[in-house]
């Protein structure tokens, strides 16, 4: 497995644990529809479905990890979220969050949870 893939998978596991500790109920990991993927889908509370993009970096020399969620990525996430909502018959409140993680030598230096990151 490529180093960046390992870093990404490690970040997703860290984010899942982080959100679970906040009391969130995680319902999907790496949900795919068409060309899109949502890293984590979770209920933040009974009526708020949150689509979470996890970005992990081994440093922040090129800006924060969240800076990688550009307009094209946001659009793809929104379309994928729409498919998921159709699939489960849900049309209520949603939100898009980003969990940005910085690792160094496999140690977590920083976790930033950006709520309502776009749209």
Secondary structure, DSSP 4 states (H G I P E B T S, - for coil): --HHHHHHHHHHHHHHHHHHHTT-EEEEEEEEETTEEEEEEEEEETTEEEEEEEEEES--TTS-GGGG--HHHHHHHHHHHHHHHHHHT--S-EEEEEEEEEEETTEEEEEEEETT---
